[in-house]
């Protein structure tokens, strides 16, 4: 159990035969370093960490892209490495301003989230499959005669399609990570009142996405009406620009809201049919179907549905609407 100081930049320890390593690529001073090490050890004793035989925590000088406090490198994960990166400046900032409890909670949550992705990759190659499917979809969209040439409008349609797919996937993957995090850091209550409040919050989050989606899709129709722009081409370009802004807001909203909605979906399944389902292995469509089935059995409108059109958002129905917009574009070009 004790820390073996191998070098000043690497600390290693073992818990019940599982190996952990903390590698410092950024200098971190006490008391932060001591606090961080004890929090990491607390995390390594949780149920989530237990599922991974070894983890390396790398304390980085700087974060990559728009990552938050912690992230995983998909290349490393796909190669079987269990590495979680942490951003030193964010650690320092939060350590300086938060209480001990909230600092601990902040770190444990971030670690639980990233470890969940690593577990899914290890068991069901989640990251590999997600990358592959999105790559295939992108290639398909790029090649496909469906989305025609590379005019700006066509690109907007492609982006929309890509994000619809991403939305459903994020519910499945980020929802799982958030649910695991909630299990250890938030500790859900399993009763009707708590469940109803999560439902309401998730429904509101979905309706925010759906409102943008509806405006986006009605703009698709509007902008494809040639009558509207006769002799007023500049109006067309202004509309195209506002469509671009709309699609950006739509993708940002998906990115922001899908985590919480997905978390609620796992919570609900866990509450009502925990024993039948292996959350690590469940596939995306089965996950959505299972969720939908439970809401319906409770006489409640599902927030998301796959193809029954029962939900506030129905994936297949939305894809059909998207395909219809693409068809209008093709017919218009033929003329
Ligand atoms: Zn994530």
py3Dmol code that shows the C-alpha trace and the ligand (Angstrom):
import py3Dmol

protein = """\
ATOM      1  CA  UNK A   1       0.000   0.000   0.000  1.00  0.00           C
ATOM      2  CA  UNK A   2       2.885   2.388   0.639  1.00  0.00           C
ATOM      3  CA  UNK A   3       4.235   4.866  -1.849  1.00  0.00           C
ATOM      4  CA  UNK A   4       7.504   3.778  -3.413  1.00  0.00           C
ATOM      5  CA  UNK A   5       9.348   6.824  -4.559  1.00  0.00           C
ATOM      6  CA  UNK A   6      11.080   5.625  -7.714  1.00  0.00           C
ATOM      7  CA  UNK A   7      12.239   9.027  -8.834  1.00  0.00           C
ATOM      8  CA  UNK A   8      11.176  12.545  -8.064  1.00  0.00           C
ATOM      9  CA  UNK A   9       8.948  12.539 -11.137  1.00  0.00           C
ATOM     10  CA  UNK A  10       7.226   9.203 -10.702  1.00  0.00           C
ATOM     11  CA  UNK A  11       5.329   7.757  -7.758  1.00  0.00           C
ATOM     12  CA  UNK A  12       4.060   4.204  -7.802  1.00  0.00           C
ATOM     13  CA  UNK A  13       1.782   2.284  -5.510  1.00  0.00           C
ATOM     14  CA  UNK A  14      -0.285  -0.858  -5.381  1.00  0.00           C
ATOM     15  CA  UNK A  15      -3.777  -1.584  -4.081  1.00  0.00           C
ATOM     16  CA  UNK A  16      -4.918  -5.210  -3.920  1.00  0.00           C
ATOM     17  CA  UNK A  17      -2.532  -6.231  -6.671  1.00  0.00           C
ATOM     18  CA  UNK A  18      -3.487  -3.378  -8.974  1.00  0.00           C
ATOM     19  CA  UNK A  19      -0.675  -1.099 -10.092  1.00  0.00           C
ATOM     20  CA  UNK A  20      -0.871   2.670 -10.173  1.00  0.00           C
ATOM     21  CA  UNK A  21       1.619   5.249 -11.284  1.00  0.00           C
ATOM     22  CA  UNK A  22       1.647   9.038 -11.081  1.00  0.00           C
ATOM     23  CA  UNK A  23       3.978  10.714 -13.525  1.00  0.00           C
ATOM     24  CA  UNK A  24       4.789  14.403 -13.117  1.00  0.00           C
ATOM     25  CA  UNK A  25       5.514  16.232 -16.355  1.00  0.00           C
ATOM     26  CA  UNK A  26       4.871  19.495 -14.536  1.00  0.00           C
ATOM     27  CA  UNK A  27       6.412  20.542 -11.257  1.00  0.00           C
ATOM     28  CA  UNK A  28       3.836  20.505  -8.475  1.00  0.00           C
ATOM     29  CA  UNK A  29       4.662  21.623  -4.968  1.00  0.00           C
ATOM     30  CA  UNK A  30       3.287  20.680  -1.584  1.00  0.00           C
ATOM     31  CA  UNK A  31       0.688  20.858  -0.142  1.00  0.00           C
ATOM     32  CA  UNK A  32      -0.992  20.298  -3.541  1.00  0.00           C
ATOM     33  CA  UNK A  33       1.174  17.314  -4.412  1.00  0.00           C
ATOM     34  CA  UNK A  34       0.397  15.493  -1.154  1.00  0.00           C
ATOM     35  CA  UNK A  35      -3.292  16.290  -1.401  1.00  0.00           C
ATOM     36  CA  UNK A  36      -3.443  15.148  -5.000  1.00  0.00           C
ATOM     37  CA  UNK A  37      -1.704  11.874  -4.206  1.00  0.00           C
ATOM     38  CA  UNK A  38      -4.079  11.046  -1.405  1.00  0.00           C
ATOM     39  CA  UNK A  39      -7.103  11.874  -3.576  1.00  0.00           C
ATOM     40  CA  UNK A  40      -5.787   9.677  -6.381  1.00  0.00           C
ATOM     41  CA  UNK A  41      -5.395   6.862  -3.860  1.00  0.00           C
ATOM     42  CA  UNK A  42      -8.947   7.363  -2.637  1.00  0.00           C
ATOM     43  CA  UNK A  43     -10.097   7.132  -6.242  1.00  0.00           C
ATOM     44  CA  UNK A  44      -8.039   3.982  -6.831  1.00  0.00           C
ATOM     45  CA  UNK A  45     -10.044   2.240  -4.108  1.00  0.00           C
ATOM     46  CA  UNK A  46     -13.397   2.926  -5.779  1.00  0.00           C
ATOM     47  CA  UNK A  47     -15.434   0.335  -7.670  1.00  0.00           C
ATOM     48  CA  UNK A  48     -14.632   2.042 -10.956  1.00  0.00           C
ATOM     49  CA  UNK A  49     -10.861   1.886 -10.523  1.00  0.00           C
ATOM     50  CA  UNK A  50     -11.203  -1.738  -9.410  1.00  0.00           C
ATOM     51  CA  UNK A  51     -12.273  -2.632 -12.924  1.00  0.00           C
ATOM     52  CA  UNK A  52      -8.946  -1.488 -14.349  1.00  0.00           C
ATOM     53  CA  UNK A  53      -5.819  -3.541 -13.594  1.00  0.00           C
ATOM     54  CA  UNK A  54      -3.497  -0.554 -13.814  1.00  0.00           C
ATOM     55  CA  UNK A  55      -3.736   3.182 -14.410  1.00  0.00           C
ATOM     56  CA  UNK A  56      -1.095   5.827 -15.038  1.00  0.00           C
ATOM     57  CA  UNK A  57      -1.945   9.381 -14.057  1.00  0.00           C
ATOM     58  CA  UNK A  58       0.091  11.958 -15.946  1.00  0.00           C
ATOM     59  CA  UNK A  59       0.275  15.483 -14.557  1.00  0.00           C
ATOM     60  CA  UNK A  60       0.695  17.720 -17.595  1.00  0.00           C
ATOM     61  CA  UNK A  61       2.066  21.236 -17.891  1.00  0.00           C
ATOM     62  CA  UNK A  62      -0.792  22.216 -20.170  1.00  0.00           C
ATOM     63  CA  UNK A  63      -4.078  20.838 -21.366  1.00  0.00           C
ATOM     64  CA  UNK A  64      -4.784  19.768 -24.921  1.00  0.00           C
ATOM     65  CA  UNK A  65      -7.541  21.341 -27.013  1.00  0.00           C
ATOM     66  CA  UNK A  66     -10.607  22.281 -25.041  1.00  0.00           C
ATOM     67  CA  UNK A  67     -10.182  19.494 -22.492  1.00  0.00           C
ATOM     68  CA  UNK A  68     -11.295  20.231 -18.966  1.00  0.00           C
ATOM     69  CA  UNK A  69      -9.259  19.168 -15.944  1.00  0.00           C
ATOM     70  CA  UNK A  70      -8.711  15.597 -17.111  1.00  0.00           C
ATOM     71  CA  UNK A  71      -8.673  13.777 -20.421  1.00  0.00           C
ATOM     72  CA  UNK A  72      -7.620  10.599 -22.145  1.00  0.00           C
ATOM     73  CA  UNK A  73      -5.674  10.362 -25.377  1.00  0.00           C
ATOM     74  CA  UNK A  74      -7.734   8.250 -27.762  1.00  0.00           C
ATOM     75  CA  UNK A  75      -4.616   6.869 -29.477  1.00  0.00           C
ATOM     76  CA  UNK A  76      -3.243   5.662 -26.149  1.00  0.00           C
ATOM     77  CA  UNK A  77      -6.605   4.220 -25.147  1.00  0.00           C
ATOM     78  CA  UNK A  78      -7.016   2.374 -28.446  1.00  0.00           C
ATOM     79  CA  UNK A  79      -3.518   0.966 -27.977  1.00  0.00           C
ATOM     80  CA  UNK A  80      -4.606  -0.533 -24.669  1.00  0.00           C
ATOM     81  CA  UNK A  81      -2.844   1.975 -22.429  1.00  0.00           C
ATOM     82  CA  UNK A  82      -4.739   3.076 -19.330  1.00  0.00           C
ATOM     83  CA  UNK A  83      -3.571   6.653 -18.985  1.00  0.00           C
ATOM     84  CA  UNK A  84      -5.428   9.630 -17.544  1.00  0.00           C
ATOM     85  CA  UNK A  85      -3.914  13.070 -18.081  1.00  0.00           C
ATOM     86  CA  UNK A  86      -4.450  15.930 -15.633  1.00  0.00           C
ATOM     87  CA  UNK A  87      -3.806  19.604 -16.227  1.00  0.00           C
ATOM     88  CA  UNK A  88      -1.449  21.107 -13.615  1.00  0.00           C
ATOM     89  CA  UNK A  89      -2.620  24.752 -13.937  1.00  0.00           C
ATOM     90  CA  UNK A  90      -6.270  23.698 -13.435  1.00  0.00           C
ATOM     91  CA  UNK A  91      -5.246  21.619 -10.416  1.00  0.00           C
ATOM     92  CA  UNK A  92      -3.374  24.560  -8.924  1.00  0.00           C
ATOM     93  CA  UNK A  93      -6.198  26.975  -9.537  1.00  0.00           C
ATOM     94  CA  UNK A  94      -8.872  24.760  -8.068  1.00  0.00           C
ATOM     95  CA  UNK A  95      -6.692  23.750  -5.098  1.00  0.00           C
ATOM     96  CA  UNK A  96      -6.111  27.394  -4.254  1.00  0.00           C
ATOM     97  CA  UNK A  97      -9.743  28.423  -4.359  1.00  0.00           C
ATOM     98  CA  UNK A  98     -11.825  25.389  -3.336  1.00  0.00           C
ATOM     99  CA  UNK A  99     -12.349  23.782   0.053  1.00  0.00           C
ATOM    100  CA  UNK A 100     -10.757  20.358   0.635  1.00  0.00           C
ATOM    101  CA  UNK A 101     -14.058  18.596   0.136  1.00  0.00           C
ATOM    102  CA  UNK A 102     -14.943  20.249  -3.101  1.00  0.00           C
ATOM    103  CA  UNK A 103     -11.392  19.920  -4.451  1.00  0.00           C
ATOM    104  CA  UNK A 104     -11.495  16.182  -3.689  1.00  0.00           C
ATOM    105  CA  UNK A 105     -14.884  15.815  -5.294  1.00  0.00           C
ATOM    106  CA  UNK A 106     -13.733  17.742  -8.380  1.00  0.00           C
ATOM    107  CA  UNK A 107     -10.752  15.428  -8.913  1.00  0.00           C
ATOM    108  CA  UNK A 108     -12.579  12.180  -8.135  1.00  0.00           C
ATOM    109  CA  UNK A 109     -15.381  13.076 -10.540  1.00  0.00           C
ATOM    110  CA  UNK A 110     -12.969  13.885 -13.349  1.00  0.00           C
ATOM    111  CA  UNK A 111     -11.032  10.654 -12.791  1.00  0.00           C
ATOM    112  CA  UNK A 112     -14.193   8.529 -12.615  1.00  0.00           C
ATOM    113  CA  UNK A 113     -15.406  10.015 -15.875  1.00  0.00           C
ATOM    114  CA  UNK A 114     -12.198   9.269 -17.788  1.00  0.00           C
ATOM    115  CA  UNK A 115     -11.744   5.833 -16.196  1.00  0.00           C
ATOM    116  CA  UNK A 116     -15.257   4.911 -17.410  1.00  0.00           C
ATOM    117  CA  UNK A 117     -14.192   5.534 -21.003  1.00  0.00           C
ATOM    118  CA  UNK A 118     -11.105   3.362 -20.440  1.00  0.00           C
ATOM    119  CA  UNK A 119     -13.215   0.530 -19.008  1.00  0.00           C
ATOM    120  CA  UNK A 120     -15.581   0.580 -21.977  1.00  0.00           C
ATOM    121  CA  UNK A 121     -12.648   0.605 -24.388  1.00  0.00           C
ATOM    122  CA  UNK A 122     -11.075  -2.342 -22.586  1.00  0.00           C
ATOM    123  CA  UNK A 123     -14.282  -4.408 -22.511  1.00  0.00           C
ATOM    124  CA  UNK A 124     -16.137  -3.415 -25.661  1.00  0.00           C
ATOM    125  CA  UNK A 125     -13.715  -1.208 -27.647  1.00  0.00           C
ATOM    126  CA  UNK A 126     -16.038   1.755 -27.321  1.00  0.00           C
ATOM    127  CA  UNK A 127     -13.564   4.439 -28.427  1.00  0.00           C
ATOM    128  CA  UNK A 128     -12.283   2.372 -31.336  1.00  0.00           C
ATOM    129  CA  UNK A 129     -15.794   1.683 -32.587  1.00  0.00           C
ATOM    130  CA  UNK A 130     -16.966   5.265 -32.075  1.00  0.00           C
ATOM    131  CA  UNK A 131     -13.982   6.613 -34.032  1.00  0.00           C
ATOM    132  CA  UNK A 132     -14.520   4.082 -36.796  1.00  0.00           C
ATOM    133  CA  UNK A 133     -18.241   4.739 -37.178  1.00  0.00           C
ATOM    134  CA  UNK A 134     -17.765   8.475 -37.224  1.00  0.00           C
ATOM    135  CA  UNK A 135     -14.963   8.141 -39.737  1.00  0.00           C
ATOM    136  CA  UNK A 136     -17.148   5.953 -41.950  1.00  0.00           C
ATOM    137  CA  UNK A 137     -20.039   8.352 -41.665  1.00  0.00           C
ATOM    138  CA  UNK A 138     -17.809  11.291 -42.607  1.00  0.00           C
ATOM    139  CA  UNK A 139     -16.422   9.399 -45.593  1.00  0.00           C
ATOM    140  CA  UNK A 140     -19.885   8.363 -46.642  1.00  0.00           C
ATOM    141  CA  UNK A 141     -21.168  11.919 -46.386  1.00  0.00           C
ATOM    142  CA  UNK A 142     -18.188  13.264 -48.298  1.00  0.00           C
ATOM    143  CA  UNK A 143     -18.513  10.755 -51.125  1.00  0.00           C
ATOM    144  CA  UNK A 144     -22.238  10.352 -51.210  1.00  0.00           C
ATOM    145  CA  UNK A 145     -24.250  11.786 -54.049  1.00  0.00           C
ATOM    146  CA  UNK A 146     -26.868  12.403 -51.392  1.00  0.00           C
ATOM    147  CA  UNK A 147     -25.173  15.464 -50.021  1.00  0.00           C
ATOM    148  CA  UNK A 148     -24.203  16.577 -53.474  1.00  0.00           C
ATOM    149  CA  UNK A 149     -21.331  19.004 -54.053  1.00  0.00           C
ATOM    150  CA  UNK A 150     -19.461  21.092 -51.551  1.00  0.00           C
ATOM    151  CA  UNK A 151     -21.529  24.218 -51.581  1.00  0.00           C
ATOM    152  CA  UNK A 152     -21.904  25.833 -48.193  1.00  0.00           C
ATOM    153  CA  UNK A 153     -25.440  24.630 -47.723  1.00  0.00           C
ATOM    154  CA  UNK A 154     -24.426  21.081 -48.476  1.00  0.00           C
ATOM    155  CA  UNK A 155     -21.653  21.292 -45.875  1.00  0.00           C
ATOM    156  CA  UNK A 156     -24.163  22.513 -43.292  1.00  0.00           C
ATOM    157  CA  UNK A 157     -26.348  19.503 -44.048  1.00  0.00           C
ATOM    158  CA  UNK A 158     -23.341  17.189 -43.612  1.00  0.00           C
ATOM    159  CA  UNK A 159     -22.403  18.772 -40.303  1.00  0.00           C
ATOM    160  CA  UNK A 160     -25.987  18.388 -39.084  1.00  0.00           C
ATOM    161  CA  UNK A 161     -26.056  14.695 -39.970  1.00  0.00           C
ATOM    162  CA  UNK A 162     -22.733  14.095 -38.280  1.00  0.00           C
ATOM    163  CA  UNK A 163     -23.921  15.765 -35.076  1.00  0.00           C
ATOM    164  CA  UNK A 164     -27.209  13.873 -34.959  1.00  0.00           C
ATOM    165  CA  UNK A 165     -25.157  10.707 -34.901  1.00  0.00           C
ATOM    166  CA  UNK A 166     -22.784  12.192 -32.364  1.00  0.00           C
ATOM    167  CA  UNK A 167     -25.700  13.143 -30.118  1.00  0.00           C
ATOM    168  CA  UNK A 168     -27.000   9.574 -29.880  1.00  0.00           C
ATOM    169  CA  UNK A 169     -23.469   8.316 -29.306  1.00  0.00           C
ATOM    170  CA  UNK A 170     -22.718  10.852 -26.601  1.00  0.00           C
ATOM    171  CA  UNK A 171     -25.846   9.858 -24.697  1.00  0.00           C
ATOM    172  CA  UNK A 172     -24.447   6.340 -24.675  1.00  0.00           C
ATOM    173  CA  UNK A 173     -20.754   7.028 -23.973  1.00  0.00           C
ATOM    174  CA  UNK A 174     -20.688  10.300 -22.009  1.00  0.00           C
ATOM    175  CA  UNK A 175     -23.883   9.286 -20.216  1.00  0.00           C
ATOM    176  CA  UNK A 176     -22.158   6.138 -18.991  1.00  0.00           C
ATOM    177  CA  UNK A 177     -19.133   8.114 -17.785  1.00  0.00           C
ATOM    178  CA  UNK A 178     -21.345  10.666 -16.009  1.00  0.00           C
ATOM    179  CA  UNK A 179     -23.526   7.978 -14.461  1.00  0.00           C
ATOM    180  CA  UNK A 180     -20.474   6.222 -12.983  1.00  0.00           C
ATOM    181  CA  UNK A 181     -19.226   9.539 -11.708  1.00  0.00           C
ATOM    182  CA  UNK A 182     -22.608  10.278 -10.159  1.00  0.00           C
ATOM    183  CA  UNK A 183     -22.680   6.876  -8.489  1.00  0.00           C
ATOM    184  CA  UNK A 184     -19.502   7.583  -6.541  1.00  0.00           C
ATOM    185  CA  UNK A 185     -19.408  11.368  -6.232  1.00  0.00           C
ATOM    186  CA  UNK A 186     -23.019  12.563  -6.200  1.00  0.00           C
ATOM    187  CA  UNK A 187     -24.683   9.448  -4.847  1.00  0.00           C
ATOM    188  CA  UNK A 188     -28.077   9.325  -6.498  1.00  0.00           C
ATOM    189  CA  UNK A 189     -31.204   8.739  -4.497  1.00  0.00           C
ATOM    190  CA  UNK A 190     -33.353   5.933  -5.793  1.00  0.00           C
ATOM    191  CA  UNK A 191     -36.883   7.145  -5.160  1.00  0.00           C
ATOM    192  CA  UNK A 192     -39.725   8.613  -7.232  1.00  0.00           C
ATOM    193  CA  UNK A 193     -39.168  12.240  -6.230  1.00  0.00           C
ATOM    194  CA  UNK A 194     -35.503  12.181  -7.129  1.00  0.00           C
ATOM    195  CA  UNK A 195     -36.258  10.338 -10.350  1.00  0.00           C
ATOM    196  CA  UNK A 196     -38.916  12.898 -11.312  1.00  0.00           C
ATOM    197  CA  UNK A 197     -36.555  15.781 -10.730  1.00  0.00           C
ATOM    198  CA  UNK A 198     -33.888  14.178 -12.936  1.00  0.00           C
ATOM    199  CA  UNK A 199     -36.534  13.574 -15.597  1.00  0.00           C
ATOM    200  CA  UNK A 200     -37.586  17.229 -15.543  1.00  0.00           C
ATOM    201  CA  UNK A 201     -34.005  18.501 -15.792  1.00  0.00           C
ATOM    202  CA  UNK A 202     -33.212  16.117 -18.648  1.00  0.00           C
ATOM    203  CA  UNK A 203     -36.401  16.981 -20.471  1.00  0.00           C
ATOM    204  CA  UNK A 204     -35.531  20.672 -20.275  1.00  0.00           C
ATOM    205  CA  UNK A 205     -32.048  19.944 -21.639  1.00  0.00           C
ATOM    206  CA  UNK A 206     -33.501  17.939 -24.510  1.00  0.00           C
ATOM    207  CA  UNK A 207     -36.064  20.607 -25.344  1.00  0.00           C
ATOM    208  CA  UNK A 208     -33.256  23.158 -25.619  1.00  0.00           C
ATOM    209  CA  UNK A 209     -31.590  20.947 -28.226  1.00  0.00           C
ATOM    210  CA  UNK A 210     -34.894  20.206 -29.936  1.00  0.00           C
ATOM    211  CA  UNK A 211     -35.809  23.908 -30.186  1.00  0.00           C
ATOM    212  CA  UNK A 212     -32.579  24.609 -32.059  1.00  0.00           C
ATOM    213  CA  UNK A 213     -33.090  21.509 -34.174  1.00  0.00           C
ATOM    214  CA  UNK A 214     -36.559  22.636 -35.194  1.00  0.00           C
ATOM    215  CA  UNK A 215     -35.377  26.133 -36.151  1.00  0.00           C
ATOM    216  CA  UNK A 216     -32.508  24.590 -38.069  1.00  0.00           C
ATOM    217  CA  UNK A 217     -34.745  22.230 -40.025  1.00  0.00           C
ATOM    218  CA  UNK A 218     -37.327  24.883 -40.840  1.00  0.00           C
ATOM    219  CA  UNK A 219     -34.490  27.112 -42.077  1.00  0.00           C
ATOM    220  CA  UNK A 220     -33.470  24.238 -44.372  1.00  0.00           C
ATOM    221  CA  UNK A 221     -36.889  24.453 -45.949  1.00  0.00           C
ATOM    222  CA  UNK A 222     -36.968  28.216 -46.121  1.00  0.00           C
ATOM    223  CA  UNK A 223     -33.550  28.573 -47.690  1.00  0.00           C
ATOM    224  CA  UNK A 224     -34.453  26.004 -50.344  1.00  0.00           C
ATOM    225  CA  UNK A 225     -37.395  28.003 -51.575  1.00  0.00           C
ATOM    226  CA  UNK A 226     -36.114  29.616 -54.803  1.00  0.00           C
ATOM    227  CA  UNK A 227     -39.045  32.059 -54.936  1.00  0.00           C
ATOM    228  CA  UNK A 228     -37.785  33.761 -51.829  1.00  0.00           C
ATOM    229  CA  UNK A 229     -34.532  34.939 -53.389  1.00  0.00           C
ATOM    230  CA  UNK A 230     -35.539  36.003 -56.892  1.00  0.00           C
ATOM    231  CA  UNK A 231     -33.516  39.099 -57.625  1.00  0.00           C
ATOM    232  CA  UNK A 232     -32.321  39.236 -53.997  1.00  0.00           C
ATOM    233  CA  UNK A 233     -29.237  36.972 -53.993  1.00  0.00           C
ATOM    234  CA  UNK A 234     -27.664  38.929 -51.123  1.00  0.00           C
ATOM    235  CA  UNK A 235     -30.549  37.814 -48.903  1.00  0.00           C
ATOM    236  CA  UNK A 236     -29.638  34.232 -49.679  1.00  0.00           C
ATOM    237  CA  UNK A 237     -26.078  34.713 -48.439  1.00  0.00           C
ATOM    238  CA  UNK A 238     -27.267  36.488 -45.304  1.00  0.00           C
ATOM    239  CA  UNK A 239     -29.604  33.570 -44.591  1.00  0.00           C
ATOM    240  CA  UNK A 240     -26.812  31.107 -45.243  1.00  0.00           C
ATOM    241  CA  UNK A 241     -24.683  32.924 -42.706  1.00  0.00           C
ATOM    242  CA  UNK A 242     -27.377  32.802 -40.061  1.00  0.00           C
ATOM    243  CA  UNK A 243     -27.885  29.120 -40.843  1.00  0.00           C
ATOM    244  CA  UNK A 244     -24.174  28.586 -40.163  1.00  0.00           C
ATOM    245  CA  UNK A 245     -24.551  30.247 -36.761  1.00  0.00           C
ATOM    246  CA  UNK A 246     -27.614  28.166 -36.001  1.00  0.00           C
ATOM    247  CA  UNK A 247     -25.863  24.900 -36.777  1.00  0.00           C
ATOM    248  CA  UNK A 248     -22.970  25.930 -34.526  1.00  0.00           C
ATOM    249  CA  UNK A 249     -25.338  26.650 -31.641  1.00  0.00           C
ATOM    250  CA  UNK A 250     -27.059  23.339 -32.258  1.00  0.00           C
ATOM    251  CA  UNK A 251     -23.783  21.387 -32.030  1.00  0.00           C
ATOM    252  CA  UNK A 252     -22.671  23.296 -28.925  1.00  0.00           C
ATOM    253  CA  UNK A 253     -25.981  22.559 -27.230  1.00  0.00           C
ATOM    254  CA  UNK A 254     -25.649  18.862 -28.029  1.00  0.00           C
ATOM    255  CA  UNK A 255     -22.132  18.853 -26.674  1.00  0.00           C
ATOM    256  CA  UNK A 256     -23.216  20.588 -23.504  1.00  0.00           C
ATOM    257  CA  UNK A 257     -26.539  18.866 -22.750  1.00  0.00           C
ATOM    258  CA  UNK A 258     -26.077  15.254 -23.841  1.00  0.00           C
ATOM    259  CA  UNK A 259     -23.965  14.285 -20.791  1.00  0.00           C
ATOM    260  CA  UNK A 260     -26.748  14.997 -18.305  1.00  0.00           C
ATOM    261  CA  UNK A 261     -29.499  13.445 -20.410  1.00  0.00           C
ATOM    262  CA  UNK A 262     -27.428  10.286 -20.891  1.00  0.00           C
ATOM    263  CA  UNK A 263     -26.685  10.128 -17.171  1.00  0.00           C
ATOM    264  CA  UNK A 264     -30.399  10.228 -16.389  1.00  0.00           C
ATOM    265  CA  UNK A 265     -31.084   7.438 -18.920  1.00  0.00           C
ATOM    266  CA  UNK A 266     -28.561   5.156 -17.179  1.00  0.00           C
ATOM    267  CA  UNK A 267     -29.931   6.155 -13.793  1.00  0.00           C
ATOM    268  CA  UNK A 268     -33.452   5.170 -14.866  1.00  0.00           C
ATOM    269  CA  UNK A 269     -32.358   1.818 -16.294  1.00  0.00           C
ATOM    270  CA  UNK A 270     -30.306   1.154 -13.189  1.00  0.00           C
ATOM    271  CA  UNK A 271     -33.270   1.973 -10.990  1.00  0.00           C
ATOM    272  CA  UNK A 272     -35.761  -0.275 -12.778  1.00  0.00           C
ATOM    273  CA  UNK A 273     -33.891  -3.103 -14.455  1.00  0.00           C
ATOM    274  CA  UNK A 274     -30.436  -3.152 -13.067  1.00  0.00           C
ATOM    275  CA  UNK A 275     -30.056  -6.917 -12.987  1.00  0.00           C
ATOM    276  CA  UNK A 276     -30.753  -7.597 -16.652  1.00  0.00           C
ATOM    277  CA  UNK A 277     -28.280  -5.123 -18.081  1.00  0.00           C
ATOM    278  CA  UNK A 278     -24.502  -4.964 -18.203  1.00  0.00           C
ATOM    279  CA  UNK A 279     -23.787  -1.244 -18.523  1.00  0.00           C
ATOM    280  CA  UNK A 280     -20.222  -1.800 -19.631  1.00  0.00           C
ATOM    281  CA  UNK A 281     -21.308  -3.901 -22.613  1.00  0.00           C
ATOM    282  CA  UNK A 282     -24.687  -2.489 -23.620  1.00  0.00           C
ATOM    283  CA  UNK A 283     -24.773  -1.245 -27.248  1.00  0.00           C
ATOM    284  CA  UNK A 284     -26.057   2.185 -28.167  1.00  0.00           C
ATOM    285  CA  UNK A 285     -29.390   1.288 -29.826  1.00  0.00           C
ATOM    286  CA  UNK A 286     -30.238  -1.317 -27.212  1.00  0.00           C
ATOM    287  CA  UNK A 287     -29.518   1.275 -24.543  1.00  0.00           C
ATOM    288  CA  UNK A 288     -31.957   3.764 -26.058  1.00  0.00           C
ATOM    289  CA  UNK A 289     -34.634   1.102 -26.588  1.00  0.00           C
ATOM    290  CA  UNK A 290     -34.307  -0.096 -23.008  1.00  0.00           C
ATOM    291  CA  UNK A 291     -34.588   3.451 -21.689  1.00  0.00           C
ATOM    292  CA  UNK A 292     -37.656   4.143 -23.828  1.00  0.00           C
ATOM    293  CA  UNK A 293     -39.328   0.929 -22.716  1.00  0.00           C
ATOM    294  CA  UNK A 294     -39.016   1.878 -19.042  1.00  0.00           C
ATOM    295  CA  UNK A 295     -40.457   5.380 -19.507  1.00  0.00           C
ATOM    296  CA  UNK A 296     -43.394   3.946 -21.439  1.00  0.00           C
ATOM    297  CA  UNK A 297     -44.014   1.308 -18.773  1.00  0.00           C
ATOM    298  CA  UNK A 298     -44.251   4.205 -16.318  1.00  0.00           C
ATOM    299  CA  UNK A 299     -46.750   6.022 -18.559  1.00  0.00           C
ATOM    300  CA  UNK A 300     -44.341   8.795 -19.247  1.00  0.00           C
ATOM    301  CA  UNK A 301     -43.243  10.291 -22.556  1.00  0.00           C
ATOM    302  CA  UNK A 302     -39.636   9.251 -23.259  1.00  0.00           C
ATOM    303  CA  UNK A 303     -37.180  12.116 -23.675  1.00  0.00           C
ATOM    304  CA  UNK A 304     -35.460  10.208 -26.485  1.00  0.00           C
ATOM    305  CA  UNK A 305     -36.749   7.413 -28.678  1.00  0.00           C
ATOM    306  CA  UNK A 306     -35.036   5.422 -31.384  1.00  0.00           C
ATOM    307  CA  UNK A 307     -37.763   4.825 -33.982  1.00  0.00           C
ATOM    308  CA  UNK A 308     -41.129   4.585 -32.202  1.00  0.00           C
ATOM    309  CA  UNK A 309     -41.756   8.346 -32.525  1.00  0.00           C
ATOM    310  CA  UNK A 310     -42.801   8.278 -28.873  1.00  0.00           C
ATOM    311  CA  UNK A 311     -40.055  10.538 -27.595  1.00  0.00           C
ATOM    312  CA  UNK A 312     -39.637  14.311 -27.536  1.00  0.00           C
ATOM    313  CA  UNK A 313     -36.758  13.534 -29.870  1.00  0.00           C
ATOM    314  CA  UNK A 314     -36.941  10.529 -32.183  1.00  0.00           C
ATOM    315  CA  UNK A 315     -33.667   9.605 -33.840  1.00  0.00           C
ATOM    316  CA  UNK A 316     -34.938   7.821 -36.942  1.00  0.00           C
ATOM    317  CA  UNK A 317     -37.687  10.325 -37.536  1.00  0.00           C
ATOM    318  CA  UNK A 318     -35.142  13.160 -37.381  1.00  0.00           C
ATOM    319  CA  UNK A 319     -32.875  11.315 -39.809  1.00  0.00           C
ATOM    320  CA  UNK A 320     -35.823  10.943 -42.183  1.00  0.00           C
ATOM    321  CA  UNK A 321     -36.492  14.686 -42.002  1.00  0.00           C
ATOM    322  CA  UNK A 322     -32.832  15.297 -42.697  1.00  0.00           C
ATOM    323  CA  UNK A 323     -32.921  12.976 -45.718  1.00  0.00           C
ATOM    324  CA  UNK A 324     -35.977  14.856 -46.996  1.00  0.00           C
ATOM    325  CA  UNK A 325     -34.038  18.146 -46.884  1.00  0.00           C
ATOM    326  CA  UNK A 326     -31.219  16.513 -48.835  1.00  0.00           C
ATOM    327  CA  UNK A 327     -33.700  15.259 -51.422  1.00  0.00           C
ATOM    328  CA  UNK A 328     -35.131  18.750 -51.930  1.00  0.00           C
ATOM    329  CA  UNK A 329     -31.611  20.019 -52.530  1.00  0.00           C
ATOM    330  CA  UNK A 330     -30.894  17.344 -55.151  1.00  0.00           C
ATOM    331  CA  UNK A 331     -34.126  17.937 -57.014  1.00  0.00           C
ATOM    332  CA  UNK A 332     -33.500  21.663 -57.009  1.00  0.00           C
ATOM    333  CA  UNK A 333     -30.055  21.162 -58.576  1.00  0.00           C
ATOM    334  CA  UNK A 334     -31.418  18.934 -61.343  1.00  0.00           C
ATOM    335  CA  UNK A 335     -33.670  21.675 -62.588  1.00  0.00           C
TER     336      UNK A 335
END
"""
ligand_1 = """\
1
ZN
Zn -16.118 11.889 -21.644
"""
view = py3Dmol.view(width=600, height=400)
view.addModel(protein, "pdb")
view.setStyle({"model": 0}, {"cartoon": {"style": "trace"}})
view.addModel(ligand_1, "xyz")
view.setStyle({"model": 1}, {"stick": {}})
view.zoomTo()
view.show()
